[in-house]
Amino acid sequence: MSTQAFDFIGADGQNLSGKLDLPDGPVSSHVLFAHCFTCTKSSLAAVRLSRALTALGYGVLRFDFTGLGQSGGDFADSSFSGSIADVIAAADAMREAGRPVALLIGHSLGGAAVLAAAGHIPDAEAVATIGAPFDVEHVTRLFADSIEELETKGEAEVRIGGRPFRLRKSFVDDLASHDQGERIHALRKPLLILHSPQDAIVSIDNATAIFKAAFHPKSFVSLNGADHLLTDRKDAEFAATIIAAWASRYLANPAPARSDKQTGVVTVAETGEGAFQVEVSAGGVSFLADEPPEVGGLGSGPTPYDLLAAGLGACTAMTLRLYARGKQLPLDRATVTVGHTRRRGTEPSDLFTRRLHLEGALSDEQRQRLTEIAARCPVHRTLEGGAAVETELGEAMPDVAADRPGQHARDMAGASGNDATV
């Protein structure tokens, strides 16, 4: 993935600071993420949710509300109405940049803000909330000890999450002016509500109230065991996976199919999680690679040798299909299982064991021929023949020498004797 600055002008003319996370492959849809009250775009939940969604092909904008993080303005002058305006301004800026936002995601009070803003964002096709309050006046409970001072002096320094903030009475007055129930009732967009039963900041009753107020299609998913800020990485990744799967039913902007005009370069970047975890971007998709917990990894994805074995297996299955189609063999389905081991005292020491399961009314002679063809697959030949590796310093995506994706198909056609089929 890549991250770029995305600053824009808020409703009151202040500069708002954002970051746009993009997958290395095609973007399926763009997402606007609104963080929790007094959080920033760099909070753990914001970063982890964005990273997980980006790995699934989404482009995600996360930004700092007025007076927070690197955004301009004074937080003391902020209001819930201002947060709604900030969300709308962010969506407008994305539209002007040619990246219309199809999915709104809000965490905590950010969830309440996207529920309120959704009706003013025509591009938004669906809304998801995480730990969102139904009654926005709920926020005042976070600084209940300062309410009397706010009422009498007009402003006060409050502590939220252990951090000091200066608020004015106008902030509290503004909260009381919003009817979220009516807004949610009028939403008329697919809604996903995620909430933890153990949320000690915003109780699960809020999720119930939001669900009752909304029209279908609406869905609820329990984030059982998670805390309000999703401080456990697994909870944030789970929420992102659920949101992506749910949203795919409603978003009308699927990722374009990969073509031979795309680069054949594979990019692997550290995620900063665990000792070994990396994000692999290849063929327009992104996924994690890792090592198992037994050797200090997180076990969050295939190992490098798993990926090497997968390349051999995929190439084998494709080559068999290409040959069977060209020769009109009754091969219904080919399943290839590949294992890797290292043998001491034997050259070569690396051994890939491949097993073919061929379904269909094939004769013994045809099965034997397909077994011979498996040994012709391009990746098999590369492994047996060896390959040179050149290493140089440079940017993440320089002009790296790489075959276009169609080259493998041409190699398979030549290996199977079916040049005319590609």
Disulfide bonds with the S-S distance in Angstrom:
Cys36-Cys39 1.63
